[in-house]
Each structure stands twice: as C-alpha cells, then as structure tokens.
Amino acid sequence: MRYELYYWPTIQGRGEFIRLALEEAGADYVDVARRRGKRGVPAMMKLIEGRGIARPPFAPPFLKAGKLVIAQTANILLYLGTRLGLAPREEAGRLWVHQLQLTITDLVVLIHDTHHPITGYLYYEEQRAAAKLATKYFWRHRLPKFLRYFERVLQKSGGPYVLGRKLSYVDLSLFQIVEGLRYAFPKRMKRFERKVPRVVGGAAMAGVCSIRRSPRRSSQPRSSPRKRGPITSASRIWVPACAGTTREG
C-alpha cells in the first residue's frame, strides 16, 4: 500500500514523528503537501475542510491509507506500528508503546510552550518575558521528570530501545525529541545529557542517524503556514543535526 502523509511542507513539526517511522521502515509513501500546485497544500486543505470526506481531520498531520483517513500523531503511529514492524503485535505491547508515544505528545506541548507560553499566534519576541519564565520551570521541573522517566523505561527494557533490542516508533520519536532539544537549547541540553545517558546516547541514537540524511527530512523552516504569528517552537525545533547545526532558543 502507498501511504499519503499530509503535513505542512516547510516544517518538520509533529509530522516528522510519522515521517521518521515511514522512512525507517522503507515504506512507500508520498508527502502530499510538498507536491506543487493543486496536488499539494490545496489538496490537503480540501480534506481538512471536509469536502468529499465523511470523517474529516481537524488538522495535519494526518495519513491516508486506502479509504482510511487517520489524524493525530500518536493515533497514526498506533495504526502504522505493527504494519511497519515498529510495534509489537500482541495487545499489551501495542498499548505500551502507544502509552509511551502519548507521553511524548505531552512533552511536545511543553516544549512548544517554552517559546509560545501565551499563544502560538504571537511572535516569540512579543511574549519573551513569559517564555523565559516558562523555560525556567520547564528545565527545572518538567523536562527532568519526563526524560528521567524514559531513562527508567530504557533501563528496565534490558536493551538500547524501549522494547529491549527491538526498535520501535517510540525510539524514533525520542530521537526527534533529543535532536530538537539539542537544537533549541544546546547549552542546557549538553549539561543535562549526562543525567539521562540511555535516552540521549548509544545505539538508540546511532541507529537512526541515517534517517537524518533522508532527502525527505525537512531542513530548518523558513516560513509559517499561518498568516499571523511566528512558526511555533514545536516546528522551529525539529531540524537535522548530523551537520552539527544548533541554536540556543
């Protein structure tokens, strides 16, 4: 089956978590919104607006698989997991990796709020004071709690991945989280990495480095799909780092 991935063409954002899974599995898919003309972004907007579809998605990312249209990052990965060989087939294992992915979804929201704690429709410069305060407590309380949780999960797994020696879509998402934090907060992340070595180092990260060189992995975003306000920090963060590009957010 050829999958159709729908997400904004100029940013990585939440769509990159799905793209990483598709790329790792060597799946046949098309990034619809990256096509030119009416077959690109207009085609994506047509589905969002509900024209010709009984169950329209609220927003990208969403995936078209045959007649199915599936939205929400974690929901899409739940669907793709067993089909791409990136999740267990037995129910307990499927629910476990889905649970972990939902936890990552919560973390992504918090990362976004370090740059846009008031609203995504204002530029970072218009909410700098609030962003500094949000960032302070994010690094003091929230991020350590999340990453130390995943450190414990990896320790209990008995291997480099959350399922032990079997790579899952959750490991790819953790890779994306780490790369984003390294890009947005290089100094803070460098100091923190030694506290969660299983999350940020070793085979789990090295095993996905080839994905960073994929021609379909977006580079640094240059513009926002929104008419008003900046690119959200969630999209600003997700950039490739094999070339060593970093920036303190």
C-alpha positions, 0 to 999 in steps of 0.5 A, spaced: 500 500 500 502 507 498 501 511 504 499 519 503 502 523 509 499 530 509 503 535 513 505 542 512 511 542 507 516 547 510 516 544 517 518 538 520 513 539 526 509 533 529 509 530 522 516 528 522 514 523 528 510 519 522 515 521 517 521 518 521 517 511 522 515 511 514 522 512 512 525 507 517 521 502 515 522 503 507 515 504 506 512 507 500 509 513 501 508 520 498 508 527 502 502 530 499 503 537 501 510 538 498 507 536 491 506 543 487 500 546 485 493 543 486 496 536 488 499 539 494 497 544 500 490 545 496 489 538 496 490 537 503 486 543 505 480 540 501 480 534 506 481 538 512 475 542 510 471 536 509 469 536 502 468 529 499 470 526 506 465 523 511 470 523 517 474 529 516 481 531 520 481 537 524 488 538 522 495 535 519 498 531 520 494 526 518 495 519 513 491 516 508 491 509 507 486 506 502 479 509 504 482 510 511 483 517 513 487 517 520 489 524 524 493 525 530 500 523 531 500 518 536 493 515 533 497 514 526 503 511 529 498 506 533 495 504 526 502 504 522 506 500 528 505 493 527 504 494 519 511 497 519 514 492 524 515 498 529 510 495 534 509 489 537 503 485 535 500 482 541 495 487 545 499 489 551 505 491 547 501 495 542 498 499 548 505 500 551 508 503 546 502 507 544 502 509 552 509 511 551 508 515 544 502 519 548 507 521 553 511 524 548 505 528 545 505 531 552 512 533 552 511 536 545 506 541 548 511 543 553 516 544 549 512 548 544 510 552 550 517 554 552 517 559 546 509 560 545 507 560 553 501 565 551 499 563 544 502 560 538 499 566 534 504 571 537 511 572 535 516 569 540 519 576 541 512 579 543 511 574 549 519 573 551 518 575 558 513 569 559 517 564 555 523 565 559 519 564 565 516 558 562 523 555 560 525 556 567 520 551 570 520 547 564 528 545 565 527 545 572 521 541 573 518 538 567 523 536 562 527 532 568 521 528 570 519 526 563 526 524 560 528 521 567 522 517 566 524 514 559 531 513 562 527 508 567 523 505 561 530 504 557 533 501 563 528 496 565 527 494 557 534 490 558 536 493 551 538 500 547 530 501 545 524 501 549 522 494 547 529 491 549 533 490 542 527 491 538 526 498 535 520 501 535 516 508 533 517 510 540 525 510 539 524 514 533 520 519 536 525 520 542 530 521 537 526 527 534 525 529 541 533 529 543 535 532 536 530 538 537 532 539 544 539 539 542 537 544 537 533 549 541 537 549 547 544 546 546 547 549 552 542 546 557 541 540 553 549 538 553 549 539 561 543 535 562 545 529 557 549 526 562 543 525 567 539 521 562 545 517 558 540 511 555 535 516 552 540 521 549 546 516 547 548 509 544 545 505 539 538 508 540 541 514 537 546 511 532 541 507 529 537 512 526 542 517 524 541 515 517 534 517 517 537 524 518 540 524 511 533 522 508 532 527 502 525 527 505 527 530 512 525 537 512 531 542 513 530 548 518 523 552 516 523 558 513 516 560 513 509 559 517 503 556 514 499 561 518 498 568 516 499 571 523 504 569 528 511 566 528 512 558 526 511 555 533 517 552 537 514 545 536 516 546 528 522 551 529 525 545 533 525 539 529 531 540 524 537 535 522 543 535 526 548 530 523 551 537 520 552 539 527 547 545 526 544 548 533 541 554 536 540 556 543 532 558 543 
